[in-house]
Every structure is written in structure tokens, then in C-alpha cells.
Amino acid sequence: MSSTSATSAVLQRHMDTMGKHDLEGILADYADDAVMFSPAGMVKGKAALRPTFEQIVAEWAKPGVKFEMKQQLVDGANAYIHWNAETADTIYEGGQDAFVVQNGKIVAHFFSAKMTPKAAPKK
């Protein structure tokens, strides 16, 4: 299997597990020492990623999610998706995820989006 095919398979599996709100499946896509960069900061290691994805799954599992894939690109070990979405809590505009995949696992994940909360945070 070419590296582009392998990366495509990891990306598809990751999107499928995200869509099913499968926390264990999501985490299985990441290398033990994976790093994720986002507007909230940097998270290093699969164990540290668990609380991040617990929050994501909790939000995205609520009814009424709308998701629109704008673009999907894969080249060698690199993958990129561009999307818009709306959850019960947040409007996501210009969402972007970029991934580096090695040996069938995500080793680096870069996320960015304009995120507009639908309600003011509770104090």
C-alpha cells in the first residue's frame, strides 16, 4: 500500500470514528507520542489527548449536528480537511484539520476554526 493510500485509510477511519462518537476508536488512530496543536494550545501524548476528545465527543454527540466537508486532500504522509459545522453549542466556520501519519498512526494533528459559541458561557 502506498503512503498516500495508507494515510487516506487512517483519515477515513478517523472521520468514521468521529462521526460515530467512538472515543476509543478515535484515540486508537493516534501514536502514543502524538501531538495536537489547536487554538486551545498544544497537547502531547495519547493519554493527554483523552480529555480533549472526551469534550469533543460530548459536544458532537448532541442531536442536530450539521457538517459540511469543503475539501479533503491527501499526499504521502499528510492529510488535510476543510469544513464547516454546527453543533448544539458552537458554530464552526472554516474548520481545518491537518494530519501527519506514520506507520498507520497520526503523529501530528493541527486544528483551527472560527468557533462561535451559541450561548454565553455559564459562570
C-alpha positions as CSV (number, residue, x, y, z in Angstrom):
1,M,0.0,0.0,0.0
2,S,1.4,3.4,-0.9
3,S,1.9,6.0,1.8
4,T,-0.9,8.1,0.3
5,S,-3.3,5.1,0.4
6,A,-2.3,4.3,4.0
7,T,-2.8,8.0,5.0
8,S,-6.2,8.0,3.2
9,A,-7.2,4.9,5.2
10,V,-6.2,6.5,8.5
11,L,-8.1,9.7,7.6
12,Q,-11.2,7.8,6.6
13,R,-11.1,5.7,9.8
14,H,-10.6,8.8,11.9
15,M,-13.6,10.6,10.3
16,D,-15.7,7.5,10.7
17,T,-14.9,7.1,14.4
18,M,-15.5,10.8,14.9
19,G,-18.9,10.5,13.2
20,K,-19.8,7.5,15.5
21,H,-18.6,9.4,18.6
22,D,-16.3,6.4,19.3
23,L,-13.8,7.8,21.8
24,E,-11.7,4.6,21.9
25,G,-11.6,4.4,18.1
26,I,-10.6,8.0,17.8
27,L,-7.7,7.6,20.3
28,A,-6.6,4.3,18.5
29,D,-5.8,6.4,15.5
30,Y,-3.1,8.3,17.4
31,A,0.5,7.3,18.1
32,D,1.4,7.2,21.9
33,D,3.6,10.3,21.5
34,A,1.2,12.2,19.1
35,V,1.0,16.0,19.4
36,M,-2.1,18.1,18.6
37,F,-1.9,21.9,18.0
38,S,-5.1,23.9,18.3
39,P,-6.3,27.4,19.4
40,A,-6.5,26.0,22.9
41,G,-2.8,25.1,22.9
42,M,-0.7,22.0,22.4
43,V,-1.5,18.6,23.7
44,K,1.3,15.9,23.8
45,G,0.7,12.2,24.1
46,K,-2.3,9.9,23.6
47,A,-3.1,9.9,27.3
48,A,-3.3,13.8,27.3
49,L,-5.5,13.7,24.2
50,R,-8.2,11.7,26.0
51,P,-9.8,14.6,27.9
52,T,-9.6,16.7,24.8
53,F,-11.5,14.1,22.8
54,E,-13.9,13.4,25.7
55,Q,-15.0,17.0,25.4
56,I,-15.3,16.9,21.6
57,V,-17.3,13.7,21.7
58,A,-19.6,15.1,24.3
59,E,-20.3,18.2,22.2
60,W,-20.6,16.5,18.8
61,A,-22.8,13.6,20.1
62,K,-25.6,16.0,20.9
63,P,-28.5,16.0,18.4
64,G,-28.7,18.3,15.4
65,V,-25.1,18.4,14.3
66,K,-24.6,19.7,10.8
67,F,-21.3,19.1,9.0
68,E,-20.2,20.2,5.5
69,M,-16.9,18.9,4.0
70,K,-15.4,21.5,1.8
71,Q,-12.2,19.9,0.8
72,Q,-10.1,16.8,1.5
73,L,-6.5,16.4,0.4
74,V,-4.0,13.6,1.0
75,D,-0.4,13.4,-0.2
76,G,2.0,10.9,1.1
77,A,2.0,11.1,4.9
78,N,0.0,14.3,5.0
79,A,-3.8,14.8,5.1
80,Y,-5.9,17.9,5.2
81,I,-9.6,18.6,5.6
82,H,-11.5,21.9,5.3
83,W,-15.1,22.0,6.7
84,N,-17.9,24.0,8.3
85,A,-20.1,22.6,11.1
86,E,-22.7,23.5,13.7
87,T,-23.3,21.7,16.9
88,A,-25.9,22.4,19.6
89,D,-23.2,24.6,21.3
90,T,-21.0,26.0,18.6
91,I,-20.8,27.3,15.0
92,Y,-17.6,26.3,13.3
93,E,-16.5,28.3,10.3
94,G,-13.5,27.5,8.1
95,G,-12.6,24.4,10.1
96,Q,-9.3,22.9,9.2
97,D,-7.5,19.8,10.3
98,A,-4.1,18.7,9.1
99,F,-2.5,15.4,10.0
100,V,0.8,13.7,9.7
101,V,0.5,9.9,9.6
102,Q,3.4,7.5,10.2
103,N,3.1,3.7,10.5
104,G,-0.7,3.8,10.4
105,K,-1.0,6.3,13.3
106,I,-1.5,10.1,13.5
107,V,1.7,11.6,14.9
108,A,0.8,15.3,14.5
109,H,-2.7,16.9,14.2
110,F,-3.2,20.6,13.6
111,F,-6.7,22.1,14.1
112,S,-8.1,25.6,13.5
113,A,-11.5,27.1,13.1
114,K,-13.5,30.2,13.8
115,M,-15.7,28.9,16.7
116,T,-18.7,31.0,17.8
117,P,-20.5,29.8,21.0
118,K,-24.2,29.8,20.6
119,A,-24.8,30.8,24.3
120,A,-22.7,32.8,26.7
121,P,-20.5,30.6,28.9
122,K,-22.0,30.0,32.4
123,K,-20.1,31.5,35.3
